Amino acid sequence: MKNRMKAAVEAVAVDAVDAVDAVAAVDAVAAVEPVAAVEPVAAVEPVAAVAAVAAVAAVDAVDAVEPVEPVAADMKAATKRADALAARAVSEWRRGERAGALSQLKAGGIAGEYLALATDAPLEMSREGAVQRVGGLLAEAAGASVNVNRAIAAHHSHRLLAAPDAPVLAYRYYRDAFSQLVSRRVERRDGRAVDVWEIVPHVAVEAQALYGEVLATGRDLAGAHDGVRKILAVSADREGRAKLLASEAQRLIAEAAAAARTVAEEGAENARRKAEAVAQIAVASGADADKEASAAADADAKRAETDAKEAKRAQMTAALQSARLKDQSEQNEKRATSIRAKAEGVAGKAGAPAGAVTPAQMVRVGSVSLPKDLAGSLFASIMANPSPEDVLLELMVLAASHSKVSDPIRRAAAAFGRAAKANVRFVADAA
């Protein structure tokens, strides 16, 4: 310690000697050639004397120094106190930076609002013009040029990355580092362009994590820059892969659409061919159907003609049969009249009233008449009765129970009687 102080004193002394020599040289020059118009210089103590006094005082001070140990303790305490003061100064500086950062970040947000208003109706300024105007005003306030777009980006980086109510970093972190982690895009809303700020694609989590780490660890601006560069590289890599995937997806979609068109065209072609085949079959079937219909129509015509002939023939047959039955009925009526006349003649001879035929007379007439004539006579007699059905029924009952009638005739008469009774009941029920 003493050696260093002595060296310092000696250096001062050397400087003083040099100064004396310089003054002596000036005096020598002045003695040889006087200088004109030189203002008088104030009196100065002789330099040599001053230097000597300083040297002696320095030597005396060195000799009077206390022992080394107490000086070291004082220096340690002074160093500690000086460090504390420096820390307080840094803290106050940072507090001022943070307070200023809040105002500067807010100024960036307000500048963004100004751009939105100035570029919209009715002002309708260009964005470049609006940026230039507000940038000029901010430069006057700051005393230096201000990058308006970066100031706005710094505001949105704090808005998008910082947690609510989190402390604020120095403004340079936002302006120089974190502003690179946000990007602006323009959207059309209600017919006007609107700036939309977002974290760069695919790295929102990483960007917010980096901000939190810088805030918690106090990483310097260079460290923050390094973290931002890494995140931007990750974003670019993921964006490239996303574009590749999107391109591949578009390619697959295009291939699928082409395949679908091919299938549709093939399906349409197959459908067209099938339709043509069906049409051809339909044409052929239509021709066959026409032939069949024509044949069926011919057959129906022939059948109708045949039916007409048959109907005409049946009509003629019925007419002939009716005429025959009428003729036969007339003949029967004539026979019955003849038989009745004969019977009346026989009855007249026997003294019976006219129109009354006794059983004995009927037996006599039956014995001399042909079966056909007798049947006609009997039928005429039965029909002349007010209740011919009852007479006929009684006749059948007698035939069914008479001993001289053969079994086949008896069974037939009995069946006729049952049928007649059933028919009588049916007619009565219907009535």
C-alpha positions in Angstrom: 0.0 0.0 0.0 2.8 2.4 0.9 4.7 1.5 -2.3 1.6 2.4 -4.4 1.1 5.7 -2.7 4.8 6.6 -3.0 4.6 5.8 -6.7 1.6 8.0 -7.1 3.4 10.8 -5.3 6.5 10.5 -7.4 4.3 10.6 -10.5 2.7 13.8 -9.3 6.1 15.2 -8.7 7.3 14.3 -12.1 4.3 16.0 -13.6 5.1 19.0 -11.5 8.7 19.1 -12.7 7.6 18.8 -16.3 5.2 21.7 -15.7 8.0 23.8 -14.3 10.3 23.1 -17.2 7.5 24.1 -19.6 7.0 27.4 -17.8 10.8 28.1 -17.8 10.9 27.5 -21.6 8.1 29.9 -22.1 9.9 32.6 -20.1 13.1 32.0 -22.1 11.2 32.6 -25.4 9.6 35.7 -24.0 13.0 37.2 -23.1 14.3 36.7 -26.6 11.3 38.0 -28.5 8.5 39.8 -26.8 4.9 38.8 -27.6 2.6 41.6 -28.7 -0.9 42.2 -27.4 -0.7 39.5 -24.7 -3.0 40.1 -21.8 -1.3 39.9 -18.4 -1.7 36.6 -16.7 -2.7 36.4 -13.1 0.1 35.7 -10.7 0.7 32.1 -10.0 2.6 30.5 -7.2 5.9 29.1 -8.4 5.3 25.6 -9.7 8.4 24.2 -8.2 7.4 25.3 -4.8 4.0 23.9 -5.1 5.4 20.6 -6.4 7.8 20.4 -3.6 5.2 21.1 -1.0 2.9 18.4 -2.5 5.7 15.8 -2.6 6.7 16.5 1.0 3.0 16.3 2.1 2.5 13.0 0.3 5.6 11.5 1.9 4.4 12.6 5.3 1.0 11.2 4.6 2.5 7.9 3.7 4.5 7.8 6.8 1.5 8.7 8.9 -0.7 5.9 7.6 -2.3 3.5 10.1 -1.5 -0.2 10.0 -2.9 -2.2 7.1 -5.6 -4.3 8.9 -7.9 -1.4 10.0 -7.7 0.1 6.5 -8.9 -3.2 4.9 -11.9 -3.4 7.3 -12.9 0.1 6.4 -12.7 -0.6 2.7 -14.8 -3.7 3.0 -17.5 -1.8 4.8 -17.3 1.0 2.3 -17.5 -1.5 -0.6 -20.6 -3.1 0.9 -22.2 0.3 1.4 -21.3 1.3 -2.2 -22.7 -1.9 -3.6 -26.0 -1.3 -1.7 -26.2 2.2 -3.1 -25.6 0.9 -6.6 -28.3 -1.8 -6.2 -30.7 0.9 -5.0 -29.8 3.0 -8.0 -30.5 0.1 -10.4 -33.8 -0.7 -8.6 -34.9 2.9 -8.9 -33.9 2.9 -12.6 -35.8 -0.2 -13.3 -38.8 1.1 -11.4 -38.6 4.1 -13.6 -38.2 2.0 -16.7 -41.3 -0.1 -15.8 -43.4 3.0 -15.1 -42.2 4.4 -18.4 -42.8 1.0 -20.1 -46.5 1.1 -19.0 -46.9 4.5 -20.5 -45.1 3.6 -23.7 -47.1 0.4 -24.1 -50.3 2.3 -23.6 -49.1 4.8 -26.2 -48.6 2.0 -28.7 -52.2 0.8 -28.1 -53.6 4.3 -28.5 -51.6 4.7 -31.7 -53.3 1.6 -33.0 -56.7 3.0 -32.2 -55.7 6.2 -34.0 -54.8 4.2 -37.2 -58.2 2.4 -37.1 -60.0 5.7 -36.8 -57.9 7.6 -39.3 -58.2 4.9 -42.0 -62.0 4.5 -41.6 -64.8 6.8 -42.9 -65.1 9.7 -42.9 -61.3 10.5 -42.7 -60.3 7.5 -44.9 -56.6 8.3 -44.8 -54.1 5.7 -46.1 -52.5 3.6 -43.5 -49.0 4.9 -44.5 -50.2 8.5 -44.1 -51.7 7.9 -40.7 -48.5 6.1 -39.5 -46.4 9.0 -40.7 -48.6 11.6 -39.0 -48.8 9.9 -35.6 -45.1 8.9 -35.8 -44.1 12.6 -36.3 -46.1 13.6 -33.2 -44.5 10.8 -31.1 -41.0 11.8 -32.4 -41.5 15.3 -31.2 -42.5 14.0 -27.7 -39.6 11.5 -27.5 -36.9 13.7 -29.1 -36.1 10.8 -31.4 -37.7 8.9 -34.3 -40.4 6.4 -33.2 -41.3 3.2 -35.2 -45.1 3.3 -35.0 -45.7 -0.2 -36.2 -43.1 -1.6 -33.7 -44.7 0.4 -30.9 -48.1 -1.0 -31.8 -46.6 -4.5 -32.0 -44.9 -4.0 -28.6 -48.3 -3.1 -27.1 -50.0 -6.3 -28.5 -47.0 -8.5 -27.5 -47.6 -7.4 -23.8 -51.4 -7.9 -24.2 -51.0 -11.4 -25.7 -48.1 -12.8 -23.8 -48.3 -11.3 -20.3 -50.6 -12.8 -17.6 -53.2 -10.5 -16.1 -51.8 -8.3 -13.3 -48.2 -9.5 -14.0 -45.3 -7.1 -13.5 -44.0 -5.2 -16.6 -40.5 -5.6 -18.1 -38.5 -2.7 -19.5 -40.0 -1.3 -22.6 -37.0 -2.4 -24.8 -37.9 -6.1 -24.2 -41.2 -5.5 -25.9 -40.0 -3.2 -28.6 -36.8 -5.2 -29.6 -37.7 -8.8 -28.7 -41.3 -9.8 -28.0 -42.8 -7.7 -30.7 -41.3 -10.2 -33.2 -43.6 -12.9 -31.7 -46.8 -11.2 -32.8 -48.1 -10.5 -36.3 -50.8 -8.4 -37.9 -53.4 -9.5 -40.4 -56.3 -7.5 -42.0 -59.9 -8.7 -41.8 -63.0 -7.3 -43.4 -65.7 -6.6 -40.8 -68.9 -4.8 -41.7 -67.4 -3.7 -45.0 -64.2 -2.1 -43.6 -60.6 -3.3 -43.0 -59.6 -4.1 -39.4 -56.2 -4.9 -38.1 -56.1 -8.2 -36.1 -53.0 -8.9 -34.0 -52.1 -12.5 -33.0 -49.2 -14.6 -31.7 -47.2 -16.0 -34.7 -48.7 -19.4 -35.8 -48.2 -22.7 -33.9 -46.1 -21.3 -31.0 -48.5 -19.5 -28.6 -47.7 -21.8 -25.7 -43.9 -21.5 -26.2 -44.1 -17.7 -26.6 -46.0 -17.2 -23.4 -43.7 -19.6 -21.6 -40.6 -17.6 -22.7 -42.2 -14.4 -21.5 -42.9 -15.9 -18.1 -39.4 -17.2 -17.9 -37.8 -13.9 -18.7 -40.0 -12.2 -16.2 -39.3 -14.7 -13.4 -35.5 -15.1 -14.0 -34.6 -11.6 -15.0 -32.9 -12.8 -18.2 -31.2 -10.0 -20.0 -32.3 -8.6 -23.4 -29.7 -10.8 -25.3 -31.1 -13.9 -23.7 -34.7 -12.8 -24.6 -33.5 -12.2 -28.2 -32.1 -15.8 -28.3 -35.3 -17.3 -27.0 -37.3 -15.3 -29.5 -35.1 -16.5 -32.4 -35.6 -20.2 -31.4 -39.3 -19.8 -31.1 -39.5 -18.1 -34.5 -37.5 -21.0 -36.0 -40.0 -23.5 -34.5 -42.9 -21.4 -35.9 -41.3 -21.4 -39.3 -40.7 -25.2 -39.2 -44.3 -25.9 -38.0 -45.7 -23.5 -40.6 -43.7 -25.3 -43.3 -45.0 -28.7 -42.2 -48.5 -27.3 -41.9 -48.3 -26.0 -45.5 -47.0 -29.4 -46.6 -49.8 -31.2 -44.9 -52.3 -28.7 -46.4 -50.8 -29.2 -49.8 -51.0 -33.0 -49.4 -54.6 -32.7 -48.2 -55.4 -30.6 -51.2 -53.8 -33.2 -53.5 -55.7 -36.0 -51.8 -58.9 -34.0 -52.1 -58.2 -33.3 -55.8 -57.5 -37.0 -56.4 -60.6 -38.0 -54.6 -62.7 -35.5 -56.6 -61.1 -36.8 -59.8 -61.8 -40.4 -58.8 -65.4 -39.5 -57.9 -65.8 -37.8 -61.3 -64.4 -40.8 -63.0 -66.8 -43.1 -61.1 -69.7 -40.8 -61.8 -68.8 -40.6 -65.5 -68.4 -44.4 -65.7 -71.7 -44.8 -63.8 -73.4 -42.4 -66.1 -72.0 -44.3 -69.1 -73.1 -47.6 -67.7 -76.5 -46.1 -67.0 -76.7 -44.8 -70.5 -75.8 -48.1 -72.0 -78.3 -49.9 -69.7 -80.9 -47.3 -70.7 -80.2 -47.9 -74.4 -80.4 -51.7 -73.8 -83.6 -51.3 -71.9 -85.0 -49.1 -74.6 -84.0 -51.6 -77.3 -85.7 -54.4 -75.2 -88.7 -52.1 -74.7 -88.9 -51.5 -78.5 -88.6 -55.2 -79.2 -91.0 -56.0 -76.4 -93.3 -53.3 -77.7 -93.3 -54.9 -81.2 -94.0 -58.3 -79.6 -96.7 -56.7 -77.5 -98.2 -55.1 -80.5 -98.2 -58.4 -82.2 -99.7 -60.2 -79.2 -102.2 -57.4 -78.8 -103.1 -57.6 -82.5 -103.4 -61.4 -82.2 -105.4 -61.1 -79.1 -107.7 -58.5 -80.7 -108.1 -60.8 -83.7 -108.9 -63.7 -81.4 -111.3 -61.5 -79.4 -113.0 -60.4 -82.7 -113.2 -64.0 -83.8 -114.5 -65.0 -80.4 -117.0 -62.2 -80.5 -118.1 -63.2 -84.0 -118.4 -66.8 -82.8 -120.3 -65.7 -79.7 -122.6 -63.5 -81.9 -123.2 -66.5 -84.2 -123.8 -68.7 -81.2 -126.1 -66.1 -79.7 -128.0 -65.8 -82.9 -128.1 -69.5 -83.2 -129.4 -69.8 -79.6 -131.9 -67.1 -80.3 -133.1 -68.9 -83.3 -133.2 -72.2 -81.4 -135.1 -70.5 -78.6 -137.5 -69.0 -81.1 -137.9 -72.4 -82.7 -138.3 -74.1 -79.3 -140.8 -71.4 -78.2 -142.7 -71.9 -81.4 -142.6 -75.7 -80.9 -143.7 -75.4 -77.3 -146.4 -73.0 -78.3 -147.5 -75.4 -81.0 -147.3 -78.3 -78.6 -149.3 -76.3 -76.0 -151.9 -75.5 -78.5 -152.0 -79.2 -79.5 -152.3 -80.2 -75.8 -155.0 -77.6 -75.4 -156.8 -79.1 -78.3 -156.4 -82.6 -77.0 -157.5 -81.5 -73.6 -160.5 -79.8 -75.1 -161.3 -83.0 -77.1 -160.9 -85.2 -74.1 -163.0 -82.8 -72.0 -165.6 -82.9 -74.7 -165.6 -86.6 -74.8 -165.7 -86.8 -71.0 -168.6 -84.3 -71.0 -170.3 -86.4 -73.6 -169.9 -89.5 -71.5 -171.1 -87.6 -68.5 -174.1 -86.3 -70.4 -175.0 -89.8 -71.2 -174.7 -90.7 -67.6 -176.9 -87.8 -66.5 -174.2 -85.8 -64.7 -174.2 -82.0 -64.8 -172.2 -80.3 -67.6 -168.7 -79.5 -66.6 -168.4 -82.0 -63.8 -166.2 -85.0 -64.3 -166.6 -87.9 -61.8 -163.7 -90.2 -60.9 -165.4 -93.0 -62.5 -165.7 -91.0 -65.7 -162.0 -90.1 -65.4 -161.1 -93.7 -65.0 -163.2 -94.5 -68.1 -161.6 -91.7 -70.1 -158.2 -92.8 -68.9 -158.8 -96.3 -70.0 -159.6 -95.2 -73.5 -157.2 -92.3 -74.0 -153.5 -92.2 -74.9 -151.0 -91.3 -72.1 -150.1 -88.0 -73.8 -153.8 -87.0 -74.2 -154.7 -88.1 -70.7 -151.8 -86.1 -69.2 -152.9 -83.0 -71.1 -156.4 -83.5 -69.9 -155.3 -84.0 -66.3 -153.0 -80.9 -66.6 -155.8 -78.8 -67.9 -158.1 -80.0 -65.1 -155.5 -79.2 -62.5 -154.8 -75.8 -63.9 -158.5 -75.1 -63.9 -158.6 -75.5 -60.1 -158.2 -72.4 -57.9 -155.2 -74.1 -56.2 -153.4 -76.0 -58.9 -150.2 -76.4 -56.7 -152.1 -78.1 -54.0 -153.9 -80.4 -56.5 -150.5 -81.3 -58.0 -149.0 -81.9 -54.6 -151.9 -84.1 -53.5 -151.5 -86.0 -56.8 -147.8 -86.6 -56.0 -148.7 -87.7 -52.4 -151.2 -90.2 -53.9 -148.7 -91.4 -56.4 -146.1 -91.9 -53.6 -148.4 -93.9 -51.4 -150.4 -95.9 -54.0 -149.7 -99.6 -53.9 -150.1 -100.1 -57.6 -147.5 -97.5 -58.5 -144.0 -98.9 -59.2 -141.1 -98.1 -56.8 -139.3 -95.8 -59.1 -142.4 -93.8 -59.7 -143.2 -93.7 -56.0 -139.7 -92.5 -55.1 -139.8 -89.8 -57.8 -143.3 -88.7 -56.6 -142.0 -88.6 -53.0 -139.0 -86.5 -54.0 -141.2 -84.2 -56.1 -143.5 -83.8 -53.1 -140.6 -82.9 -50.8 -139.2 -80.5 -53.3 -142.6 -78.9 -53.8 -143.0 -78.4 -50.1 -139.6 -76.9 -49.8 -140.3 -74.6 -52.7 -143.6 -73.6 -51.1 -141.7 -72.7 -47.8 -139.0 -70.8 -49.8 -141.7 -68.8 -51.7 -143.5 -68.0 -48.5 -140.3 -66.9 -46.7 -139.4 -64.7 -49.7 -142.9 -63.1 -49.7 
